[in-house]
Each structure stands twice: as C-alpha cells, then as structure tokens.
Amino acid sequence: MTDANPVSKDQTNIAALTHAGGIFFGFLPSLIVYLLKTDDAYLRAQAMEALNFQITVLIAVVVAYVSMFILIGILLLPLVILANLVLCIVAALKVSKGEEYRYPFALRLLS
C-alpha cells in the first residue's frame, strides 16, 4: 500500500492470519477472507495471493501423491510441505509489517 493509504493494524493482523492459516487449513482461510472482504483492497489482494498459492500447493501435493508410485513423490511431498510452511511464515511476517507479499512459485489462477 502507499503512504497516502496506510494499512491499519487490523488489516495486517487479518492478512497475517490469512497467510499463516494456510499452514494448517489449506485454502480455507484465504477463501473465506477473499469472499468476505470485498470492500478492502489490501485484504482482498493478500487473500487472493494466499488463495493462489494454496491452490498451487494443493496441485503439487496431488502430483506428489500420484508420483509416489514411481518413487519420486516420496522426495517431492516433503519438499512441497516444507515450502508451504516456510513461504506461509515469510508471507505472514511480511504482511504483519504492512507490506504486500507475492509468493514466488504460485500459479496466478485468480486475478
């Protein structure tokens, strides 16, 4: 956000919980915020970013699970889970400071 339109503490808290919630609840927290906060541009943008990333993680988990039959999934699944954990924590920390965050490996399905 710009300095002319500062982000409130409530907005940063909700955005941080949206990103961190992806660790435990997948895409549900970001989907809820995305659908309910239609009047708040910052929260909607961060929820959309988190939702795009969680959908990407879900696709990666399905691919890793299916590829377990050829043994590559055994290595891939822990990497996907670790990447989800680390990137969600980084995102939550960034948005808690009022910054915008974009996940580096997310498919941009929603825009």
C-alpha positions as CSV (number, residue, x, y, z in Angstrom):
1,M,0.0,0.0,0.0
2,T,1.1,3.6,-0.5
3,D,1.9,6.0,2.3
4,A,-1.2,8.0,1.4
5,N,-3.3,5.0,2.2
6,P,-1.7,3.3,5.3
7,V,-2.6,-0.2,6.2
8,S,-4.3,-0.5,9.6
9,K,-3.2,-2.9,12.4
10,D,-6.5,-4.9,11.9
11,Q,-5.8,-5.3,8.2
12,T,-2.2,-6.5,8.9
13,N,-3.5,-8.9,11.5
14,I,-6.1,-10.4,9.3
15,A,-3.7,-10.7,6.4
16,A,-1.1,-12.4,8.5
17,L,-3.7,-14.9,9.8
18,T,-4.8,-15.5,6.3
19,H,-1.3,-16.4,5.2
20,A,-0.4,-18.4,8.3
21,G,-3.8,-20.2,8.3
22,G,-2.7,-21.9,5.0
23,I,-0.2,-24.0,7.0
24,F,-3.0,-25.7,9.0
25,F,-6.2,-25.3,7.0
26,G,-5.0,-25.1,3.3
27,F,-7.0,-22.7,1.1
28,L,-10.0,-22.3,3.5
29,P,-8.8,-19.1,5.4
30,S,-7.8,-17.3,2.3
31,L,-11.1,-18.3,0.5
32,I,-13.1,-17.0,3.5
33,V,-11.3,-13.7,3.6
34,Y,-11.4,-13.4,-0.2
35,L,-15.2,-13.8,-0.2
36,L,-16.0,-11.7,2.9
37,K,-13.6,-8.7,2.5
38,T,-14.7,-7.5,-0.9
39,D,-14.6,-3.8,0.2
40,D,-11.0,-3.9,1.4
41,A,-8.5,-3.8,-1.5
42,Y,-5.4,-4.7,0.7
43,L,-7.1,-7.7,2.3
44,R,-8.7,-8.9,-0.9
45,A,-5.3,-8.7,-2.7
46,Q,-3.5,-10.6,0.0
47,A,-6.3,-13.2,0.3
48,M,-6.2,-13.7,-3.5
49,E,-2.4,-14.2,-3.3
50,A,-2.7,-16.7,-0.5
51,L,-5.5,-18.5,-2.3
52,N,-3.5,-18.8,-5.5
53,F,-0.6,-20.2,-3.5
54,Q,-2.7,-22.7,-1.6
55,I,-4.3,-23.9,-4.8
56,T,-0.8,-24.3,-6.2
57,V,0.3,-26.3,-3.1
58,L,-2.8,-28.5,-3.4
59,I,-2.0,-29.3,-7.0
60,A,1.6,-30.0,-6.1
61,V,0.5,-32.3,-3.3
62,V,-1.8,-34.3,-5.6
63,V,1.0,-34.6,-8.2
64,A,3.5,-35.7,-5.5
65,Y,1.0,-38.2,-4.1
66,V,0.3,-39.7,-7.6
67,S,4.0,-39.8,-8.4
68,M,4.7,-41.8,-5.2
69,F,4.0,-44.9,-7.4
70,I,7.2,-44.1,-9.3
71,L,9.0,-43.2,-6.1
72,I,9.8,-39.5,-6.9
73,G,6.8,-38.4,-4.8
74,I,8.5,-39.7,-1.7
75,L,11.0,-36.9,-2.1
76,L,8.6,-34.4,-3.6
77,L,5.9,-34.4,-1.0
78,P,8.1,-33.4,2.0
79,L,9.6,-30.6,-0.2
80,V,6.1,-29.3,-1.0
81,I,5.1,-29.4,2.7
82,L,8.3,-27.6,3.7
83,A,8.0,-25.0,1.1
84,N,4.4,-24.3,2.1
85,L,5.5,-23.9,5.8
86,V,8.4,-21.6,5.1
87,L,6.7,-19.4,2.5
88,C,3.5,-19.0,4.6
89,I,5.6,-17.9,7.6
90,V,7.5,-15.5,5.4
91,A,4.3,-14.1,3.9
92,A,2.7,-13.7,7.4
93,L,5.8,-11.8,8.7
94,K,5.9,-9.5,5.7
95,V,2.2,-8.6,5.8
96,S,2.3,-8.1,9.5
97,K,4.6,-5.2,8.8
98,G,2.0,-3.7,6.3
99,E,3.9,-4.8,3.2
100,E,2.4,-6.6,0.2
101,Y,3.7,-10.1,-0.5
102,R,3.7,-12.2,-3.6
103,Y,4.6,-15.9,-3.5
104,P,7.4,-16.8,-5.8
105,F,6.1,-20.1,-7.1
106,A,2.3,-19.5,-7.1
107,L,0.2,-20.1,-10.2
108,R,-1.8,-16.9,-10.8
109,L,-5.2,-18.5,-11.3
110,L,-7.2,-15.7,-9.7
111,S,-6.6,-12.1,-10.7
